[in-house]
Structures are given as structure tokens and as C-alpha cells.
Amino acid sequence: MTLQHLLVPTDFSAHADAALSHAVSLADRFNAALHLLHVVNDPGAGWYGLGDAEVQIDRLREMAEAKARDRLQGMAEDSSAVEVRTAVAQRLNLDVAHVIQEYVAGHTIDLVVMGTHGRQGLERLVLGSVANRLIRRSGCPVLTVREREAGGEELSDVKYETLLAPIDFSNHSRTALRLSKEVAARYGATQHLLFVAEKRVLPTFSDTGIPGVGVVEMDPDIVANAEAALEELNGNVGGPEVTSAYHVEEGDVAEDIVDFAETN
């Protein structure tokens, strides 16, 4: 597995700029082509009276596309990627995630790199609706990037030193691990494989019919053998040899993944 074509969908926000910094770095390390895509709304005739609808629509379409192309060209000139391609897509009924999907399918994109929210407000901060829909629908991996915090390190020269691959032993996690190894090899990074044995809370009912909750823990044998299983999986997925560490936690999967990432 290698990365040959990377896509950055952009709305020209600071979050999209942060995503571009990561994509430029990856494109450089993998000698990949970098695609920049901006989606604009194509106004329909319903915006105007019948007499001047066509003229007004054509004028707005041309203005929107010209402005978008100018900004994309500026982004392309600022990047150091080996090859940069720019595109503007216009749609009457704007579904940005669907337009990105179409571009991915039509250009053999290997990885989408995008900001987690743009101009729609704080509700986009944690996997905004476009990124969230794309993650669920896309046939290729999606890397989401948040804008750096005030006072944080500039993203002009992105480097990866530590990668985290949460593993549940599904085919999806195997694919993610294979890509993790490729990225780690390009950057000389250490990858951490993490398996979280989830404690599930289930509803219970007493003889009196009063509902309650109970905690169901994972089979202790699975937990005990998980670290060895992670090491075996890492060898079986193939790819370059990279420095790897193996970790097993018990608790809530999402919370433990975030905690591990923040503390390591």
C-alpha cells in the first residue's frame, strides 16, 4: 500500500489550511500528487425572475468559479508538493460530502486530508458534518485535522514522530495498521498499537421488575493474550519494518483512545 494521490477539500478556512500543511508533508514523503478541491453552490433559476435568470446565473457562476480558482492556484503555488492539481466543482443541490466522494472515485484518490470544520461554526469542531459523512461513506482513508490552538506550533513543516493505531482486529483496523506502517516508515516514527477491552454497561432487571444496569467485562483470556495478538497482527499485515509498541487497556474504547493519544 502506498499513497499516490492525496485530496484536500478546502473552504479556505484556517482548518482547511491546517489540513493542507499535513497533506503537503505527506505528498512530499510519498512523492504523491496533491489534489485541491473547492465546492461552490451553483444557483438555480429560482433565484431570479424568468427574464434575467439565465444571465444572472451565468454571471454568478463565472464569478464564483474564477474566485475559487484564483485562491486554489495561490494555495498550489505555496505548497512544495511534487505535483499539484486544482479543481472547482459546482452543484445545484449542495452536498459537499457527495461531491468529494465523486472526485475521489473519479481520480483514484488514496487519502483525503481535510479540516474538521470550516465556516459553519463551533458545531463542526469535533468531526463536522461534512467530514463525518465522508468518513462513513468514503471508500478511501480520511485524515481529519483540527486548526492549531492559539500559541501552538506552526504547521508549515509537519512531522510525525508517534502514530497511534487503535486495533479491534477487524479488517478495517488491519487496513489502517498497514497504512500506519507506511507513514511511520516515511517519517522514522514509532507506531503504537492499542487494544481496548471494553466494559459494556447493559440494562438488567430484578425479580421485582425494577430496571438497573450491569457491567459486562471482556473474557479475561482475551485480555491476557491481546498483546501477543497485536504483535502477531503487526507482522501479518506486511509492509515495512517500523519501531512498534503494544498496549492493552480496559475501559471505554473512545475515551481510552483519546486519553492515550493525549498522554503519549
C-alpha positions in Angstrom: 0.0 0.0 0.0 1.3 3.4 -0.9 -0.1 6.9 -1.4 0.0 8.2 -5.0 -2.9 10.7 -5.0 -3.9 12.9 -2.0 -7.0 15.1 -1.9 -7.5 18.2 0.2 -11.1 19.6 0.0 -10.9 23.2 1.1 -13.3 26.0 2.0 -10.3 28.3 2.5 -10.7 28.3 6.3 -7.9 28.0 8.8 -8.9 24.4 9.4 -8.5 23.6 5.7 -5.1 25.4 5.7 -4.0 23.2 8.6 -5.1 20.1 6.6 -3.1 21.3 3.6 0.0 21.5 5.7 -0.3 17.8 6.6 -1.2 16.9 3.0 1.9 18.7 1.6 4.1 16.9 4.1 2.7 13.5 3.2 2.8 14.2 -0.6 6.4 15.1 -0.2 7.3 12.0 1.7 5.4 9.7 -0.6 6.2 11.6 -3.8 2.5 11.8 -4.4 0.3 14.1 -6.4 -1.7 16.6 -4.4 -5.3 17.5 -5.4 -7.0 20.6 -4.2 -10.8 20.8 -4.5 -13.3 23.6 -3.7 -17.0 23.1 -3.9 -19.3 26.0 -4.7 -23.1 26.2 -4.9 -24.5 26.6 -8.4 -27.5 28.9 -8.1 -30.7 27.7 -9.8 -33.1 29.8 -11.9 -35.4 30.1 -8.9 -33.2 32.8 -7.5 -34.3 35.2 -10.2 -37.3 36.2 -12.5 -37.6 34.3 -15.7 -36.4 37.2 -17.8 -32.9 37.6 -16.4 -32.4 34.2 -14.7 -30.0 32.8 -17.2 -27.8 35.9 -17.5 -27.6 36.3 -13.7 -26.8 32.6 -13.1 -24.1 32.6 -15.7 -22.5 35.7 -14.3 -22.6 34.4 -10.7 -21.3 31.0 -11.8 -18.3 32.6 -13.6 -17.5 34.9 -10.7 -17.6 32.1 -8.1 -15.5 29.8 -10.2 -12.9 32.4 -11.1 -12.5 33.5 -7.5 -12.2 29.9 -6.3 -9.7 29.0 -9.0 -7.5 32.1 -8.1 -7.5 31.0 -4.4 -6.7 27.4 -5.3 -3.9 28.5 -7.6 -2.4 30.5 -4.8 -2.5 27.5 -2.5 -0.9 25.4 -5.1 2.0 27.8 -5.6 2.6 28.0 -1.9 2.9 24.2 -1.5 6.1 22.2 -2.0 4.4 19.0 -3.3 5.8 17.4 -6.3 2.6 17.8 -8.3 -0.5 19.9 -7.5 -3.8 19.7 -9.3 -6.7 22.1 -8.7 -10.4 21.7 -9.3 -13.6 23.6 -8.7 -16.9 21.7 -8.5 -20.3 23.3 -8.8 -23.6 21.7 -7.8 -27.1 22.9 -7.8 -28.1 21.0 -4.6 -25.0 21.4 -2.5 -24.0 18.1 -0.8 -20.2 18.7 -0.2 -19.6 15.2 1.0 -21.2 13.6 -2.1 -19.2 15.9 -4.4 -16.0 14.9 -2.6 -16.9 11.3 -3.0 -17.4 11.7 -6.7 -14.0 13.3 -7.0 -12.4 10.5 -5.0 -14.0 7.9 -7.2 -13.1 9.7 -10.5 -9.4 10.4 -9.6 -8.2 7.2 -7.8 -7.6 9.2 -4.6 -5.7 7.2 -1.9 -6.2 9.6 1.0 -8.4 12.5 1.8 -7.0 15.1 4.2 -9.5 17.7 5.5 -10.2 20.1 8.3 -12.8 19.1 10.8 -14.9 22.2 10.4 -14.9 25.4 8.3 -17.2 28.3 8.2 -20.3 26.7 9.8 -19.5 27.4 13.4 -18.4 25.6 16.5 -20.7 22.6 16.0 -18.1 21.5 13.4 -15.3 21.4 15.9 -15.5 17.7 16.6 -15.7 15.9 13.2 -18.0 18.4 11.5 -20.9 17.0 9.4 -19.1 17.0 6.1 -16.0 15.2 7.5 -18.3 12.9 9.5 -20.3 11.9 6.4 -17.2 11.4 4.3 -15.6 9.1 6.9 -18.7 6.9 6.9 -19.2 6.9 3.1 -15.7 7.1 1.6 -14.0 4.2 0.0 -10.6 5.5 0.9 -9.0 6.6 4.3 -9.8 10.1 5.6 -7.4 12.1 7.8 -9.1 14.9 9.7 -7.1 17.8 11.0 -8.0 20.5 13.5 -6.7 24.0 13.4 -3.7 24.6 15.7 -4.6 26.2 19.0 -3.5 29.8 19.7 0.2 29.8 20.6 0.6 26.3 19.2 3.4 25.2 16.9 3.2 26.3 13.3 2.2 23.6 10.8 4.4 24.7 7.9 6.7 21.7 8.4 4.6 18.8 9.6 6.5 15.8 11.0 5.1 12.6 12.6 7.1 11.1 15.4 4.4 8.9 17.1 1.5 7.2 15.5 -1.4 5.5 17.2 -3.3 2.6 15.6 -6.3 1.5 17.7 -6.9 -2.1 16.9 -10.1 -4.2 17.2 -8.8 -7.0 14.9 -11.4 -6.2 12.2 -10.5 -5.9 8.5 -10.8 -2.1 8.8 -8.2 -1.9 11.6 -5.9 -4.2 9.6 -6.1 -1.7 6.7 -5.5 1.2 9.0 -2.5 -0.5 10.5 -1.0 -1.2 7.1 -1.2 2.5 6.2 0.2 3.4 9.7 3.3 1.4 9.0 3.8 3.1 5.6 3.5 6.5 7.2 5.7 5.6 10.1 8.4 4.3 7.7 8.5 7.5 5.7 8.9 9.6 8.9 11.0 7.3 11.0 8.2 7.3 13.5 7.2 4.9 16.3 3.8 3.4 16.0 1.7 2.3 19.0 -0.9 -0.5 18.6 -3.7 -0.2 21.2 -6.4 -2.7 22.0 -9.1 -1.6 24.4 -11.1 -4.3 26.2 -14.4 -2.6 26.5 -16.5 -2.9 29.6 -20.1 -2.8 28.5 -23.0 -1.4 30.5 -26.2 -3.3 29.9 -29.7 -3.0 31.3 -30.7 -5.5 34.0 -34.0 -6.4 35.6 -34.6 -7.8 39.0 -37.3 -10.3 40.0 -39.4 -7.3 41.0 -39.1 -5.8 37.5 -37.1 -2.8 38.7 -34.6 -1.9 36.0 -30.9 -1.4 36.7 -27.6 -1.6 35.0 -24.8 -4.1 35.0 -21.2 -4.1 33.7 -20.1 -6.9 31.5 -16.3 -7.3 31.2 -14.4 -8.9 28.3 -13.2 -12.5 28.7 -10.0 -12.4 30.8 -8.3 -14.8 28.4 -8.8 -12.4 25.5 -7.3 -9.6 27.6 -4.4 -11.7 28.7 -3.5 -12.7 25.1 -4.2 -9.4 23.5 -0.7 -8.0 23.5 0.7 -11.1 21.8 -2.1 -11.0 19.3 -1.3 -7.3 18.5 2.3 -8.2 17.8 1.3 -11.1 15.6 -1.2 -8.9 13.6 1.5 -6.3 13.1 3.7 -9.0 11.4 0.9 -10.5 9.4 -0.3 -7.3 7.7 3.0 -6.9 5.9 4.6 -3.6 5.0 7.9 -2.0 6.1 9.6 -2.8 9.4 9.0 0.0 11.9 9.5 0.5 15.6 6.3 -0.6 17.3 4.9 -0.8 20.8 1.9 -2.8 22.0 -0.7 -1.7 24.6 -3.8 -3.2 26.2 -6.3 -1.2 28.2 -9.6 -1.9 29.8 -12.4 0.6 29.8 -14.3 2.7 27.3 -12.9 2.5 23.8 -13.4 6.1 22.7 -12.3 7.6 25.9 -9.2 5.4 26.3 -8.1 6.1 22.7 -8.3 9.8 23.3 -6.6 9.6 26.7 -3.8 7.5 25.2 -3.2 9.9 22.3 -3.1 12.9 24.7 -0.7 11.4 27.2 1.7 9.8 24.7 
